[in-house]
């Protein structure tokens, strides 16, 4: 997985905060079927500092990922 940030309102260079594989321990499923991805990545401003980033996806959002992947397979993308 790769996590990059860059300015949103002006042109700018992307900064990679994380580039690597997620472990099974980085992913959990909550009782309401939300998927939480939580991992350590570089801090956006402070060199040699890290932050814990968490992304929570609903079941509907996960289903959208699956539909998008199936559509890409159908289109040979």
N, C-alpha and C positions, 0 to 999 in steps of 0.2 A: 504494500500500500504506500502511496505517496501523498503527503500533505504539504501543500504549498500555500503561501499567502502572497498577496500583492495589493498595491493600492486599488481602491474601488472607484475613485472619482477622477483619477488621472493616470496617465501612462507611467508604468514603473516596472522594475525588475522583480520577478517572482523569487521568493526566498523559500527554500525547502526546509521545513521544520522536522519532517520525518520521512524516511525512505527505508522500508524494510518489511519483513513479514510479521503479521500478527500471530500471536500464540493463542491457543484455545482459551487460556486464562484471561485474555483481553476481551473476550466476547461473552456476554451473558444474555439470557432471555428472562424477562420479568414475567410475573404471573399474568399480566394483561397482554402477553405475547409481544411486548416491545423488545427490540433487540438493542442492547447497549454495547457500544464499542468504546473501550477505555484504554488509553495507552499513554506512555511518556514520550514527549517530543521536545525539541529545543524550544527555548523561550524566544519570542519574536524580537525582543529588544536586547536582552542580556546574554552575551556570549557565555558559553559553558554552564548556563542555567537551563533547567528543564521545568516543564509544566505537565500536569496530567490533563489531557484532553478527553472529553467524553462526547460521543455522538449517540443520540437516541433516535431510533427509527421505529415507526409504527408498523403494524402488520401490513397495512395498506401500502406503505412506502416500500417494504420488502417485496410485496407482490408486484409493485411497479417495476422494481429492478428485474424481477423474473420475466415479466412481460417484455421488457426492453431487450433482455438477453435472448429470449425466444425469437423476437422480431429480427434481431441481428443475425441469428442463425438462419432464419428463413430468407434473408436477403444476402446471405453469404458474405457478411461484413466481417 
